[in-house]
Amino acid sequence: VLLLAVAGAGRDALWLAAAGGGVLVPEDTLVRLLREKALAHPEVVRADVAVRVRRGRPAAKLDVALRPLVDGDAVAAELASASREWLEDLTGVADVEVRVSRRVLKVKQLARNLP
């Protein structure tokens, strides 16, 4: 599997090549899908995602706000593992880099961070 970053018409995209062809996937599509996966976690209140290609491999950065009183490290580890597995399955590239920055909200901050 070959993974390339392609820029065209002001829009970044990832070319996912396989035997017999490939598909051009807009970077914002990957960002949206990863964000949806992060927000599906019951402890995640807000998520911002960035995806890019580094050294021929996709790399993702997730910034998440978590519900009060949760184990932030455990949730961040779950999100990193799930996101890494999803990107590896999608791209066929092993050892995808995924970084998760997390912030556990205080009870008073929860209301203004809800969607």
C-alpha positions in Angstrom: 0.0 0.0 0.0 1.3 3.4 -1.0 0.2 6.5 0.9 0.8 9.9 -0.5 -0.2 13.5 0.4 -1.7 15.2 -2.6 -2.4 18.9 -2.8 -4.8 20.2 -5.4 -7.1 23.1 -5.8 -6.2 24.3 -2.3 -7.3 21.0 -0.7 -5.1 18.4 0.8 -5.9 14.8 0.2 -4.4 11.3 0.8 -4.0 8.9 -2.0 -4.6 5.3 -0.8 -3.1 3.1 -3.4 -3.6 -0.7 -3.6 -3.2 -3.4 -6.2 -5.0 -2.3 -9.3 -5.6 1.3 -8.4 -6.4 3.5 -5.5 -8.6 6.2 -4.2 -8.1 9.9 -3.3 -9.5 10.6 0.2 -9.8 14.3 1.2 -8.0 15.0 4.4 -11.0 16.7 5.9 -12.9 13.4 5.4 -10.4 11.5 7.6 -10.5 14.4 10.1 -14.4 14.2 10.2 -14.4 10.5 10.6 -11.8 10.4 13.4 -13.6 13.3 15.2 -16.9 11.3 15.0 -15.1 8.2 16.4 -13.7 10.2 19.3 -17.0 11.9 20.1 -18.7 8.4 20.2 -16.7 7.7 23.4 -19.1 8.3 26.3 -16.5 10.4 28.2 -15.6 12.8 25.4 -17.4 16.1 25.3 -15.4 17.9 22.6 -12.8 16.8 20.1 -10.6 18.6 17.6 -8.6 16.4 15.1 -5.7 17.1 12.7 -4.4 14.5 10.1 -1.3 14.7 8.0 1.2 12.5 6.3 4.7 12.2 7.8 7.4 10.1 6.2 4.8 8.3 4.1 2.6 7.5 7.1 -0.6 9.1 8.3 -0.3 10.9 11.6 -3.2 12.1 13.7 -3.5 14.5 16.6 -6.6 14.5 18.8 -7.3 17.3 21.3 -10.2 16.1 23.5 -12.1 17.6 26.4 -13.4 14.9 28.8 -16.2 14.8 31.3 -15.4 15.7 34.9 -13.9 13.1 37.3 -12.8 10.6 34.6 -9.4 8.9 34.4 -8.0 11.1 31.6 -5.0 9.0 31.0 -7.1 5.8 30.5 -9.5 7.5 28.1 -6.6 9.1 26.1 -5.0 5.6 25.8 -8.3 4.1 24.6 -8.8 6.9 22.1 -5.2 6.6 20.8 -5.5 2.8 20.4 -8.8 2.9 18.7 -7.8 5.7 16.3 -4.5 4.0 15.5 -6.2 0.7 14.7 -8.8 2.4 12.5 -6.2 4.4 10.5 -4.0 1.3 10.1 -7.0 -0.7 8.9 -8.0 2.0 6.5 -4.6 2.8 5.0 -2.9 -0.6 5.4 0.1 1.2 6.9 1.4 -0.3 10.2 2.7 1.8 13.1 0.5 4.9 12.5 1.4 7.8 14.7 -1.5 9.0 16.9 -1.2 11.6 19.7 -4.0 12.5 22.1 -4.0 15.6 24.2 -6.7 15.5 26.8 -8.2 17.9 29.3 -10.5 16.7 32.0 -13.1 19.4 32.6 -14.1 20.7 35.9 -17.9 20.4 36.7 -18.3 24.2 36.2 -16.7 24.0 32.7 -18.9 21.2 31.5 -22.0 23.3 30.4 -20.0 25.7 28.2 -18.2 22.8 26.5 -21.2 20.7 25.6 -22.1 20.8 21.9 
